[in-house]
């Protein structure tokens, strides 16, 4: 799809959750370049304000921002006034919480945070914003998932499980909403060279991609398929793990990649 077609096909505004840096900022920049006005959501006010100013200067579109924790029970009520006067055409849920470690030694707060951000967050986000899009009969949804959610992933068990949830949610909505003019894609990304990834894992992994490439390939998949795996090496890994290897072998390989015996 040509860059100029995004507004015509989907609508004028894109709402991006988890937009303050890394992949969320890459989605914002690329959608701004396609002429979409932007509403940026994340918890860090200062980072959002800085990004919004930069994107206004670079793209010339209108950019708003709202400091918001989508895991909070009142998130939908907080979000409602921010979208009351705009026609939302694109929803991108990129917010995520992750932590490495053995499940039995992980703090309960960390486990609950991953469920709140990675499961409750997208449900709240989509349920609050999809109905007007559904009524209009056009729009698009991007749910960021992970290769880790395609099989058991020792060392990141809870995170992987939440990402499996997002993949299945995205694939299901792809079918439910396509008859109503809404394109949906679940992006099962591998490692992404973002500040958050480097803070969490401390090193790069095979097949790691810059956030700009992940955003570009994900947007290119809209309207074509329910799920996309950005990056050639990652697609090969997904195919081999899902079709050629036994489940047991795939899980053991994931354990080896995270140094879990």
Buried (B, 14 or more C-beta within 10 A) or exposed (E): BEEEEBBEBBBBBBBBBBBBBBBBBBBBBBBBBBBBBBBBBBBEEEBBBBBBEBBBEEBEBBBBBBBBBBBBEEBBEBBEEBBEEBBBBBBBBBBBBBBBBEEEEBEEEBBBBBBBBBBBBBBBBBEBBBEBBBEBEBBBBBBBBBBBBBBBBBBBBBBBBBBBBBBBBBBEBBEEBEEBBBBBBBBBBBBBBBEBBBEBBEEEEEBBBBBBBBBBBBBEBBBEEBBBBBBEEBBEBBEEBEEEBEEEEBBBBBBEBBEBE
